[in-house]
Amino acid sequence: VYVLHHPDEEREACRPLRTAPAYDRQKALGAQFGQVNGWERPNYYGPLDAPETFDHDSRSFRRGGWWQFAVDEAKAIREGVGLIDATAFTKHLVRGPGATAFLDQFTCNKLPKVGRINLTYALTTAGTTRTEYTIVRLAENEYYLVSAGAWTAYDADFLMKSAEDYIGDGGGWVEIHDVTSQWGVFAIAGPKSRDVLNGLVNDADPSTVLSNKRFPWLSCRDIELGMCPVRAVRVAYTGELGWELHHPIEMQSYLWDQLMAAGEPHGLKLVGARAQNWLRQEKSYRAFGTELGRDATPLEAGLDRFVDLDKDFHGKANMIETGVRSMCVTLLIDGPDDADPWGREALYHGETRVGRLTSGGYSVHFGKSIGMGYVTPDLAEPGTKLKVLIQRKLWDAVVTEDSPYDPKNEVIRVDSCYRDHVGPGFQPSLERTVRNALPWRRFAGTTPCGLPRMLRSDRDCTAGLDGRTGTPHRVARAVCRRTRRGRRLLRRRHNAGRASLHKPILCETLRHQGEWAFCSGCLLYTSPSPRDED
């Protein structure tokens, strides 16, 4: 009571209490831990030779000594690949002949198909958010529910009591098992995450097992990484290409060692919870306990797309009757040079206090502070200028569009280079053609997908032209020959007497097949462009 408490403080009593098998390995690699529901969880990875008091001495009301470590971790996920320990997630297995009907009325979103996942919410009687779930459908009447790690007992109590009421009202039998301690979870994310897993996965065709065709976004598959069976879920709380790797907890140490070894050539970096919290705000991902809770409905949280109003579910009538009193927004903040918001800071419009932040942090993508919070609906439009009270001063802030980083989810859905179908007739064997054609001895850095970069600039890379060699033209011909449309364009150009394949032909061909661009011999997914500048 009589000690100064900082926002980044971690209490030390009764710790460590609950530790996952990889705890000692993480500690040896510099992990500075926080706790969630008793579980030790890395907040960030500091110096290997840090004294025991390092985290305590790093605390501050401004950017503490840990801040730069979290920045480097967040950048690693945006630019390379990072590994996060998410073992503390709450996990429940729901199954039985009444499981589907029970969950359908218990949650507000449609249930996923077998092998797919959905984000959904259980509501209070008042229509506000009681719990957030990621639901993985394992079979027709078997579901794997994942929720926030801090709320295991809270979620279990509501889930089991709701099932008892459902059965008591004449519903089918439902079994509910808390399997939190049986499954460990590693989250791997970043542009190179697929490359790391490709080096470990056991499959008849490992080059395509993690591709969009065989493993699409928002799906679940049982795979093997080395000798470890893994329930892989293609979703990432950071907004990057990535997977959650749910594994038998007794095999966690083995899997950790395998991932560390496979990730070393790709620059795998260990990432803690603080960097992850910043990254999820760049995607406007709501968190239970901050943006989500009993004081706001899913509609007020801006989660309309996860609410199916065509079905009946618990709390629906009161949710609709409540309406929208305030709206959850994301703000980019021109704050102080040495501090970031943490959440709970007041929001002002002119001289009027109009809301508060629920989360805050630093955005490595935008290079400034970021926050999420609630304001009145008339101030929720993108571009609205507000002010945030930080360190007793008002700082300029602007409401952004939802998910300011990658709003169309193109990064998180990116497909594997070379290996996936660009169009009819495209074969994985093209990789060999491309590699044989390219002068790999000459490169500087890597492409966004981790391959050697030969071209002079990003514009050259996108255009698929290299002024020094004709190699991209030769490879472009190989690409075009794999598609019916490409062969037709090549014949048309040959008949016109023009031997070289210029960039309009290349880009027209690749764009027609689904917004692909040519990048140093690889096929890289890019966002749609309103006009063909490439």
Secondary structure, 3 states (H helix, E strand, C coil): CCCCCCCCCCCCCCCCCECCCCHHHHHHCCEEEEEECCEEEEEEECCCCCCCCHHHHHCCCCCCCCHHHHHHHHHHHHHCCEEEECCCCEEEEEECCCHHHHHHHHECCCCCCCCEEEEEEEECCCCCEEEEEEEEEEECCEEEEEECHHHHHHHHHHHHHHHHHHHHCCCCCCEEEECHHHEEEEEEECCCHHHHHHCCECCCCCCCCCCCCCCCCCEEEEEEECCEEEEEECCCCCCCCEEEEEEEHHHHHHHHHHHHHHHHHHCCEEECHHHHHHHHHHCCCCCECCCECCCCCCCCCCCHHHCCCCCCCCCHHHHHHHCCCCEEEEEEECCCCCCCCCCCCEEEECCEEEEEEEEEEEECCCCEEEEEEEECHHHCCCCCEEEEEECCEEEEEEECCCCCCCCCCCCCCCCCCCCCCCCCCCCCCHHHHHHHHCCCCCCCCECCCCCECCCCCHHHHHHCCCCCCCHHHHHHHHHHHCCHHHHHHHHHHHHCCCCCCCHHHHHHHHHHCCCEEEECCEEEECCCCCCCCC
